[in-house]
């Protein structure tokens, strides 16, 4: 069975995208539906700051097409404040809320802080078995010392993915090598860029074509055991996440929706 590859962006609600990606005059209520005409998945950043109300989650569901997938970031109260310890109540509430997305729920990203190092392995060992087996979870480590055979084997036992991140804190070659050594039946990839100096998010400012070509080439050869790949571009990767995501789609031989077509669709509606 062929691997399903879904490419999207980290978030969808950016004022800098207005008139560049989103057609001029797009109403706030139409931003997510318009995004969903161009991409089949999105990473939700707002869930990192708070568990969303049921009404918000149901609104996401209702305003997107049947094949759309949401990836949710796990709350920082668990990852950064409680540091994965004594968090049963929050875990249960969050996953119950996530399930309201039904078939549109994709992976949950557990993003650990850069100060969460391997010395906190006991907290990880306590947390992972509490993850519901019916929900896909990826863990993003921001300290290099986590990339050990023992940790990878532990995650593999529970079907937890390592979030593969193109950022400055872990060598890209390590991340690309992990494409061939999955710890779960899916991959979760985040293209972050080397730093945060790109503040104009309306256009591409750095040519990262060589990096994207390396990723595209490696993605083509993931093992057959990987059924799905979820990939999300940051504005900080090259300046404008929708353009970077479209570039990668084209390298992977996927259909890329030109923003001008979104305007045509809006006029037809």
Phi, psi and omega in degrees: 000133182289148177285133175273125182246121178244124180244133178210204183233166177272095184091167181223347189254084180234126181297329181293344180276347182295131180079353179248306175258308177277138178300147175306136177086005178298124180288155180304320181291342183260358184297308180297313177301325179291316176305316185291348174280340181260326184227150184262004180203159176210149172264126182268116182274332186297334180289348175290331185265336179193149173291124185287150174296156178302323181297324179292314181298317180293328175295318176302315182298312186291334187263009181233155183289171188299328185266010184280146182233132175255130169256131185248135174278136181290147183298141179292341177298331178273314188279319187256325182272305179277345178055044175072007185256137173053054187233025184305316183298313180295320179302312182297316181296314182297311183292326176296319178293319180298323182296343178293347174282349178052234185289351179269001178279121174261214182286156171256130181262119174262100184264114180271153182285161180295341179267004177269091187261177183301340177294346178261023178307319179304324179294319178295317180296327178283326185284314189304316180296344180274352179289128180300139183285345182271359181237133178284134181229137174239141179247129177257115176266135179246015174236133188298329187295352180283340186279072180240155178303324181293315179294317180297320179295321178298313179295322179298324179299330182255002179068031178264131180275149167272122177293124181268118190240127174268081180227189186271348190268341178227134182304137180301323183297327176297317182294316180293323177297326180290342174302326181273352181231065185293151174255001179212178180277008178215161172245147177234118185238137179232122178261106188260328187088162187283339182200188186245027184280350180275106184253347175265107186261021181263354185202159174287131181237345179229130179279106179250026179305315180301319179295316180296322179296322177297315179296316181299318179296319180289323180298327181297342187241027176293153181298156179297341181290344179272112182272333184219145171234127177246123182230136186226127180269140172263151172300333184280353180295310180220356179125325185214102188301318181301321179292318178297318179296319178294321178301316180292320176305315181295321178296331180271003179078019180266160175291135178243126183269117178290136179306330178300328179290330177296322176296321178296319180296321180297320181293324178294328179284000000 
